[in-house]
Amino acid sequence: MRPLLLALALPSLILASLLLASQAEAASSCPPGFAMLQSSDTCVRISGRVRSDTLTRSSGLRSSGRFETRTSGRIQLDVRKRTDYGPFRAVVRIDTHGR
C-alpha cells in the first residue's frame, strides 16, 4: 500500500513546489483552484484522492479470522491556456485500483 501512496503523492509534490512561487500571480489570471506556471500564461490544477478500506471477518475462532485491505487512487492534471484560436484545455486522469 505504501508504494501506491508514494506513486500518487510524488508527482503532486513536485508540481506543487513549481507552482508555489507563482501563486500570487495566478490569483488574478487563472480560474479558482488553478495556479499559473512560472514564466508562462498556462494555468494548472492538480487534484486527486486516495481511498483505503479494511475488512475483517471472524467466525468466532481465532485461527480462522480474515483480514483484507483494498486501496484505490486517482490523480488528475488539468491544464488551461488561452490561444489565438480560443481556450485550450487538456486533462490527464489516472485511476488505480488495488487489492
C-alpha positions as protocol buffer text, in pm:
chain_id: "A"
residue {
  index: 1
  type: MET
  ca { x: 0 y: 0 z: 0 }
}
residue {
  index: 2
  type: ARG
  ca { x: 286 y: 242 z: 70 }
}
residue {
  index: 3
  type: PRO
  ca { x: 431 y: 225 z: -284 }
}
residue {
  index: 4
  type: LEU
  ca { x: 86 y: 314 z: -422 }
}
residue {
  index: 5
  type: LEU
  ca { x: 56 y: 616 z: -194 }
}
residue {
  index: 6
  type: LEU
  ca { x: 407 y: 731 z: -281 }
}
residue {
  index: 7
  type: ALA
  ca { x: 341 y: 687 z: -652 }
}
residue {
  index: 8
  type: LEU
  ca { x: 29 y: 903 z: -623 }
}
residue {
  index: 9
  type: ALA
  ca { x: 181 y: 1169 z: -399 }
}
residue {
  index: 10
  type: LEU
  ca { x: 521 y: 1221 z: -564 }
}
residue {
  index: 11
  type: PRO
  ca { x: 403 y: 1388 z: -890 }
}
residue {
  index: 12
  type: SER
  ca { x: 175 y: 1616 z: -688 }
}
residue {
  index: 13
  type: LEU
  ca { x: 455 y: 1724 z: -458 }
}
residue {
  index: 14
  type: ILE
  ca { x: 690 y: 1802 z: -746 }
}
residue {
  index: 15
  type: LEU
  ca { x: 435 y: 2006 z: -938 }
}
residue {
  index: 16
  type: ALA
  ca { x: 312 y: 2181 z: -624 }
}
residue {
  index: 17
  type: SER
  ca { x: 664 y: 2303 z: -549 }
}
residue {
  index: 18
  type: LEU
  ca { x: 684 y: 2450 z: -900 }
}
residue {
  index: 19
  type: LEU
  ca { x: 352 y: 2628 z: -856 }
}
residue {
  index: 20
  type: LEU
  ca { x: 414 y: 2785 z: -514 }
}
residue {
  index: 21
  type: ALA
  ca { x: 637 y: 3063 z: -646 }
}
residue {
  index: 22
  type: SER
  ca { x: 370 y: 3196 z: -881 }
}
residue {
  index: 23
  type: GLN
  ca { x: 63 y: 3153 z: -659 }
}
residue {
  index: 24
  type: ALA
  ca { x: 4 y: 3527 z: -609 }
}
residue {
  index: 25
  type: GLU
  ca { x: 21 y: 3594 z: -982 }
}
residue {
  index: 26
  type: ALA
  ca { x: -218 y: 3308 z: -1059 }
}
residue {
  index: 27
  type: ALA
  ca { x: -497 y: 3454 z: -849 }
}
residue {
  index: 28
  type: SER
  ca { x: -558 y: 3733 z: -1098 }
}
residue {
  index: 29
  type: SER
  ca { x: -550 y: 3543 z: -1430 }
}
residue {
  index: 30
  type: CYS
  ca { x: -642 y: 3179 z: -1356 }
}
residue {
  index: 31
  type: PRO
  ca { x: -979 y: 3027 z: -1263 }
}
residue {
  index: 32
  type: PRO
  ca { x: -1038 y: 2943 z: -895 }
}
residue {
  index: 33
  type: GLY
  ca { x: -839 y: 2638 z: -786 }
}
residue {
  index: 34
  type: PHE
  ca { x: -576 y: 2683 z: -1058 }
}
residue {
  index: 35
  type: ALA
  ca { x: -221 y: 2813 z: -1034 }
}
residue {
  index: 36
  type: MET
  ca { x: -6 y: 2971 z: -1302 }
}
residue {
  index: 37
  type: LEU
  ca { x: 316 y: 2802 z: -1410 }
}
residue {
  index: 38
  type: GLN
  ca { x: 626 y: 3015 z: -1375 }
}
residue {
  index: 39
  type: SER
  ca { x: 717 y: 3235 z: -1675 }
}
residue {
  index: 40
  type: SER
  ca { x: 405 y: 3144 z: -1873 }
}
residue {
  index: 41
  type: ASP
  ca { x: 33 y: 3211 z: -1902 }
}
residue {
  index: 42
  type: THR
  ca { x: -61 y: 2844 z: -1853 }
}
residue {
  index: 43
  type: CYS
  ca { x: -290 y: 2758 z: -1561 }
}
residue {
  index: 44
  type: VAL
  ca { x: -274 y: 2418 z: -1396 }
}
residue {
  index: 45
  type: ARG
  ca { x: -471 y: 2230 z: -1131 }
}
residue {
  index: 46
  type: ILE
  ca { x: -366 y: 1904 z: -967 }
}
residue {
  index: 47
  type: SER
  ca { x: -632 y: 1707 z: -786 }
}
residue {
  index: 48
  type: GLY
  ca { x: -681 y: 1354 z: -667 }
}
residue {
  index: 49
  type: ARG
  ca { x: -790 y: 1116 z: -398 }
}
residue {
  index: 50
  type: VAL
  ca { x: -676 y: 805 z: -217 }
}
residue {
  index: 51
  type: ARG
  ca { x: -913 y: 552 z: -66 }
}
residue {
  index: 52
  type: SER
  ca { x: -833 y: 261 z: 160 }
}
residue {
  index: 53
  type: ASP
  ca { x: -1077 y: 5 z: 303 }
}
residue {
  index: 54
  type: THR
  ca { x: -1008 y: -258 z: 565 }
}
residue {
  index: 55
  type: LEU
  ca { x: -1234 y: -560 z: 611 }
}
residue {
  index: 56
  type: THR
  ca { x: -1223 y: -804 z: 896 }
}
residue {
  index: 57
  type: ARG
  ca { x: -1423 y: -1124 z: 922 }
}
residue {
  index: 58
  type: SER
  ca { x: -1432 y: -1366 z: 1207 }
}
residue {
  index: 59
  type: SER
  ca { x: -1616 y: -1690 z: 1250 }
}
residue {
  index: 60
  type: GLY
  ca { x: -1556 y: -1694 z: 1624 }
}
residue {
  index: 61
  type: LEU
  ca { x: -1232 y: -1892 z: 1608 }
}
residue {
  index: 62
  type: ARG
  ca { x: -905 y: -1702 z: 1638 }
}
residue {
  index: 63
  type: SER
  ca { x: -722 y: -1900 z: 1373 }
}
residue {
  index: 64
  type: SER
  ca { x: -990 y: -1857 z: 1107 }
}
residue {
  index: 65
  type: GLY
  ca { x: -1018 y: -1476 z: 1119 }
}
residue {
  index: 66
  type: ARG
  ca { x: -968 y: -1293 z: 792 }
}
residue {
  index: 67
  type: PHE
  ca { x: -814 y: -951 z: 734 }
}
residue {
  index: 68
  type: GLU
  ca { x: -830 y: -781 z: 394 }
}
residue {
  index: 69
  type: THR
  ca { x: -735 y: -435 z: 267 }
}
residue {
  index: 70
  type: ARG
  ca { x: -823 y: -259 z: -56 }
}
residue {
  index: 71
  type: THR
  ca { x: -679 y: 63 z: -192 }
}
residue {
  index: 72
  type: SER
  ca { x: -755 y: 284 z: -487 }
}
residue {
  index: 73
  type: GLY
  ca { x: -637 y: 622 z: -601 }
}
residue {
  index: 74
  type: ARG
  ca { x: -685 y: 890 z: -862 }
}
residue {
  index: 75
  type: ILE
  ca { x: -470 y: 1179 z: -976 }
}
residue {
  index: 76
  type: GLN
  ca { x: -582 y: 1439 z: -1227 }
}
residue {
  index: 77
  type: LEU
  ca { x: -389 y: 1714 z: -1405 }
}
residue {
  index: 78
  type: ASP
  ca { x: -597 y: 1990 z: -1567 }
}
residue {
  index: 79
  type: VAL
  ca { x: -415 y: 2244 z: -1789 }
}
residue {
  index: 80
  type: ARG
  ca { x: -572 y: 2557 z: -1941 }
}
residue {
  index: 81
  type: LYS
  ca { x: -426 y: 2819 z: -2172 }
}
residue {
  index: 82
  type: ARG
  ca { x: -565 y: 3094 z: -2388 }
}
residue {
  index: 83
  type: THR
  ca { x: -457 y: 3075 z: -2754 }
}
residue {
  index: 84
  type: ASP
  ca { x: -524 y: 3278 z: -3067 }
}
residue {
  index: 85
  type: TYR
  ca { x: -785 y: 3017 z: -3163 }
}
residue {
  index: 86
  type: GLY
  ca { x: -964 y: 3020 z: -2828 }
}
residue {
  index: 87
  type: PRO
  ca { x: -921 y: 2843 z: -2496 }
}
residue {
  index: 88
  type: PHE
  ca { x: -717 y: 2522 z: -2485 }
}
residue {
  index: 89
  type: ARG
  ca { x: -781 y: 2261 z: -2217 }
}
residue {
  index: 90
  type: ALA
  ca { x: -607 y: 1929 z: -2155 }
}
residue {
  index: 91
  type: VAL
  ca { x: -699 y: 1679 z: -1884 }
}
residue {
  index: 92
  type: VAL
  ca { x: -498 y: 1374 z: -1782 }
}
residue {
  index: 93
  type: ARG
  ca { x: -658 y: 1139 z: -1530 }
}
residue {
  index: 94
  type: ILE
  ca { x: -510 y: 821 z: -1389 }
}
residue {
  index: 95
  type: ASP
  ca { x: -715 y: 578 z: -1181 }
}
residue {
  index: 96
  type: THR
  ca { x: -568 y: 287 z: -990 }
}
residue {
  index: 97
  type: HIS
  ca { x: -744 y: 2 z: -816 }
}
residue {
  index: 98
  type: GLY
  ca { x: -557 y: -245 z: -599 }
}
residue {
  index: 99
  type: ARG
  ca { x: -630 y: -533 z: -370 }
}
